[in-house]
Amino acid sequence: MSLYASRRRSNLTAMALCLLATTIGIVWLFLILFSLLLNGLPHLTFEVFTEMTPPPGETGGGLLNPIFGTLMMTVLGVGIGAPIGILAGTYLAEYGRYSKTTPTIRFINDILLSAPSIIIGLFIYGIVVVPMKNFSALAGSLALAVIVIPVVVRTTEDMLLLVPNTLREAASAMGLPRSHVVWHVAYRAARTGILTGVLLGVARIAGETAPLLFTAFSNNFWSASLMKPIASLPTTINSFINTPDANMKQLAWTGALIVTLAVLALNIVARILGGTKKQS
Amino acid sequence: MTHATPSLDHDGRLSAARSKILARMALGDRSFHLVTRLCAYGVFILLAGIVVSLIMGAWPAIQTFGLEFLVTRRWAPQLDEPILGALAPIYGTLLTSFIAMLIAVPFGLGVAIFLTELCPIPLRRPIRVAVELLAGIPSIIYGMWGFFVLGPFLAQYVEPGIVWAVQDIPVLNIIFGAEMISNISLFNASLVLAIMILPFITAIAVDVFSTVPPVLKESAYGIGCTTWEVVTNVVIPFTRVGLVGGVMLALGRALGETMAVTFIIGNSFKIDGSIFSPGTTISAAIASEFAESADLHRSALMYLGLLLFILTFFVLAAARLMLMRLEKRAGA
């Protein structure tokens, strides 16, 4: 009987520890959100979205130019990265499914998916910033595109592989060429899944800082030019946090709150989209 | 029947219009195939491009310092003839990742066990989503939070106690010793890293645990095993390869993480053996010095980047190979 009791005891201990780990894990999420709200929310005013970043020593000001910069580079990054990623994912799932190079491509893509983003920044610095001789919004967008591509390749391939082969066979039997089968049957069936992948890609790059530090750099003034340095929310947070100026520090917290809420919202939307797909 | 196929002429052959359409379709088909293939091979080009551009950027530093770069402790870019060595950032990178894994792996596995074996089913999805959302928070937010919230808390309430408790114990008083406790230290950076990679480990462990065939677990429960015994004797042995793969994937993340670490590690190039003193990692050194660097200094930072890429490449490659082995077994 004592053996039974000791087994029971160790089981209870282990399970209690697992419960504890889960509680702590979830408490972190709320702690982080709580301190963001505490520090960022009181100053989340309308002006934050309409005014430019302030110079040190002044009060007021907003985050208009970094918000615009982040939006512009994210849209461009996804605009460049998502089509390439979708097409590459299409090759892996449709044309090259049984090709010998496919596993290698998939393997390398998976590695790029988790490669440190600062390395991507160095790469774009080397091939775009150095030849152009200055930091630019274009370089930032390209760096973000390089980060988006593996995410989209992976989800597109996974989603296309879920499309039942009978659908493709039925379309082929009606005489449709392969590209039409892909466009009109496979893409249509996997549409929400692919969209989820693109949204996850957006969520991933919207808060990226490291690859922008030496590609888009930063800019305290309004700029919409592709060829000039441009501010973005994460890099602005990064530079404002380290200043002694209280007003700028405050704006950094507000910016952090905006980025986090935006990224969480994107993740939740992507999950809802992906979730409805699974249930139906 | 006679009027149903107007595109066939009287002899039943394809009309000119129809064969033109077919030719166009065939062309479209071939070009679409080609375009998708080019994009897929673009992945190779990307990898090759990263390696080549890093090597090119690092070349002056490779020529100057060679492999001695790896074991040189000094980092003095301001000298007329700069002496630059990667030992301190390598030490910081490995140490912070190691401590982070030490904390995050047991926690992550605990959460995964809770989610797969213990948690009431209606709660499983919300908890999983919450943990996954934790993974989506941008890393700069973790860095900020670590610097302003976690760091001061640890420096005020936790670390002085530990330093005091071990001050007379040899070895430990070096590891946990500190002349001055600030909210910047290797340990704080490791803790923030641990919080960051916890969701990755959990997500992968839950996926890997769900590959265990229910029959195996049910038979263990059937002969009277407790939940803990099922986990240690059935689930973990069955998924060992995948778990190691998942842990290494998280390690790959931890090694290359930049923004979460940069604020709180202090970017100081010394090695004094204490985890409560400031240090640096490869990525933190690049992030904080690259913009102000020039010439050989910049090239040395590129060299650091190359080292980081090689290191993470091998860790991630090993991780993927192990996960693939598990997938193959689960599929068979």
Contacts between the chains, C-beta under 8 A, distances in Angstrom:
chain1	res1	chain2	res2	distance
A	7	B	226	5.7
A	7	B	229	7.1
A	8	B	226	6.8
A	10	B	226	7.8
A	10	B	228	6.1
A	11	B	226	3.7
A	11	B	227	5.9
A	11	B	228	4.2
A	11	B	229	7.1
A	14	B	227	7.9
A	14	B	228	4.1
A	14	B	231	7.6
A	15	B	114	7.8
A	15	B	118	5.8
A	15	B	227	6.2
A	15	B	228	6.6
A	17	B	110	5.9
A	18	B	110	4.3
A	18	B	111	7.2
A	18	B	113	4.8
A	18	B	114	4.1
A	18	B	118	6.2
A	19	B	114	5.9
A	19	B	118	7.1
A	20	B	110	7.4
A	21	B	106	7.4
A	21	B	107	4.7
A	21	B	108	8.0
A	21	B	110	3.1
A	21	B	111	5.2
A	21	B	114	6.9
A	22	B	110	6.9
A	22	B	111	4.7
A	22	B	114	4.5
A	22	B	115	7.3
A	22	B	119	7.7
A	22	B	127	6.7
A	24	B	107	7.0
A	25	B	107	6.5
A	25	B	111	5.1
A	25	B	131	6.0
A	25	B	134	7.4
A	25	B	198	5.9
A	25	B	199	7.7
A	25	B	202	7.1
A	26	B	127	6.7
A	26	B	130	5.5
A	26	B	131	7.1
A	28	B	134	6.6
A	28	B	195	5.4
A	28	B	198	7.6
A	29	B	130	5.7
A	29	B	131	7.6
A	29	B	133	6.5
A	29	B	134	4.7
A	31	B	149	7.6
A	32	B	134	7.9
A	32	B	137	6.6
A	32	B	141	6.9
A	32	B	142	7.4
A	32	B	145	5.3
A	35	B	145	6.1
A	35	B	148	7.6
A	35	B	149	4.9
A	36	B	141	7.0
A	36	B	145	7.6
A	39	B	148	7.8
A	84	B	39	5.0
A	84	B	42	6.3
A	85	B	39	7.8
A	87	B	35	6.0
A	87	B	36	4.7
A	87	B	39	3.9
A	87	B	40	7.7
A	88	B	36	6.8
A	88	B	39	3.9
A	88	B	40	4.2
A	88	B	42	6.3
A	88	B	43	6.3
A	90	B	36	4.7
A	91	B	36	3.8
A	91	B	37	5.2
A	91	B	39	6.5
A	91	B	40	3.8
A	92	B	40	5.9
A	94	B	36	7.3
A	95	B	33	5.5
A	95	B	36	6.0
A	95	B	37	6.6
A	96	B	37	7.0
A	96	B	40	6.4
A	101	B	41	8.0
A	102	B	40	8.0
A	105	B	40	5.4
A	105	B	41	7.3
A	105	B	43	5.3
A	105	B	44	7.1
A	107	B	317	7.6
A	107	B	320	5.9
A	107	B	324	7.8
A	108	B	43	5.4
A	108	B	44	6.5
A	108	B	47	5.3
A	109	B	43	5.0
A	110	B	316	7.6
A	110	B	320	5.1
A	111	B	47	7.7
A	111	B	313	6.3
A	111	B	316	4.8
A	111	B	317	6.1
A	111	B	320	6.6
A	112	B	43	6.8
A	112	B	46	6.3
A	112	B	47	6.6
A	114	B	249	6.3
A	114	B	252	5.2
A	114	B	253	6.2
A	114	B	312	7.6
A	114	B	316	5.3
A	115	B	50	7.7
A	115	B	256	7.0
A	115	B	309	7.1
A	115	B	312	6.4
A	115	B	313	7.6
A	115	B	316	7.3
A	116	B	255	7.3
A	116	B	256	2.5
A	116	B	257	7.2
A	116	B	258	6.8
A	116	B	283	6.1
A	116	B	308	6.1
A	116	B	309	7.3
A	116	B	312	5.8
A	117	B	256	7.5
A	117	B	258	6.9
A	118	B	256	6.9
A	118	B	258	4.5
A	118	B	283	4.9
A	118	B	286	5.8
A	118	B	287	6.2
A	118	B	305	7.2
A	118	B	308	7.8
A	119	B	50	6.5
A	119	B	54	7.4
A	119	B	256	7.0
A	119	B	305	5.8
A	119	B	308	6.5
A	119	B	309	5.0
A	119	B	312	7.9
A	120	B	50	7.5
A	122	B	53	7.5
A	122	B	54	6.3
A	122	B	57	6.9
A	122	B	286	7.1
A	122	B	290	8.0
A	122	B	302	6.3
A	122	B	305	4.6
A	123	B	49	6.5
A	123	B	50	4.6
A	123	B	53	5.2
A	123	B	54	6.9
A	125	B	57	7.8
A	126	B	53	3.6
A	126	B	54	7.1
A	126	B	56	6.6
A	126	B	57	5.0
A	126	B	302	7.7
A	127	B	49	6.7
A	127	B	53	5.4
A	146	B	46	6.6
A	149	B	42	7.7
A	149	B	43	7.6
A	149	B	46	7.2
A	150	B	43	7.6
A	153	B	40	7.9
A	153	B	43	7.0
A	177	B	25	4.7
A	177	B	26	6.7
A	177	B	28	7.2
A	177	B	29	4.3
A	178	B	29	5.5
A	178	B	32	7.8
A	178	B	33	7.1
A	179	B	25	7.8
A	179	B	28	5.6
A	179	B	29	4.5
A	179	B	32	3.9
A	179	B	33	7.1
A	180	B	25	7.2
A	180	B	29	7.8
A	182	B	32	7.3
A	203	B	136	5.9
A	206	B	138	7.5
A	207	B	137	7.6
A	207	B	138	2.5
A	207	B	139	7.5
A	207	B	140	6.7
A	207	B	141	7.2
A	208	B	138	7.0
A	209	B	138	7.2
A	209	B	139	7.2
A	209	B	140	4.6
A	209	B	258	7.4
A	209	B	259	4.7
A	210	B	139	7.8
A	210	B	258	4.0
A	210	B	259	5.6
A	210	B	283	7.1
A	210	B	287	6.0
A	213	B	287	5.9
A	213	B	290	6.9
A	213	B	291	6.7
A	214	B	290	5.2
A	214	B	291	6.0
A	217	B	291	7.4
A	234	B	138	6.5
A	234	B	140	5.2
A	234	B	259	7.6
A	237	B	140	5.9
A	237	B	144	7.0
A	238	B	140	6.2
A	238	B	259	7.1
A	241	B	144	6.0
A	241	B	147	7.4
A	241	B	263	7.0
A	242	B	263	7.9
A	252	B	144	7.4
A	253	B	144	7.8
A	256	B	140	7.4
A	256	B	141	5.4
A	256	B	144	5.7
A	259	B	138	5.8
A	259	B	140	7.8
A	259	B	141	7.0
A	260	B	137	5.9
A	260	B	138	6.9
A	260	B	141	5.4
A	263	B	136	5.6
A	263	B	137	6.7
A	263	B	138	5.9
A	264	B	133	5.9
A	264	B	136	6.5
A	264	B	137	7.3
A	267	B	132	7.6
A	267	B	133	5.9
A	267	B	136	4.3
A	268	B	133	7.5
A	271	B	129	6.4
A	271	B	132	7.8
